[in-house]
Amino acid sequence: MLSGVVLTSSNVASVEVRIAGFATSMPKTDVGRFEGKYQVPHLPFFMSHNFQMEIIARNTAGVSVEQSLPLQIR
């Protein structure tokens, strides 16, 4: 299970997380706070377990800011 919290400024309307071609929105739980959980599928031993996780925050005007983080699944 992969879970996370993203803290933003109060004007952020949505947060999207992208990992290896899969994208999901994080539910807003409070002003500037987004939380989510995702069940990571089983990966074959020969497949890379290192990914880049892209976090995209958008305001109501559609202006976005992106942050990339390394992610290793063990």
MOUR-V432760 format. One line per field, one symbol per residue. psi: psi as a letter, one per 40 degrees, with the letter a starting at -180 (. if undefined). A space follows every 10 residues. Layout:
psi: ???
This chain:
psi: hhiihhhiie ehdihihhhf ehiiihihei hehhiiihhh ihhideiheh ihhhhhhiad eehihihhii hhh.
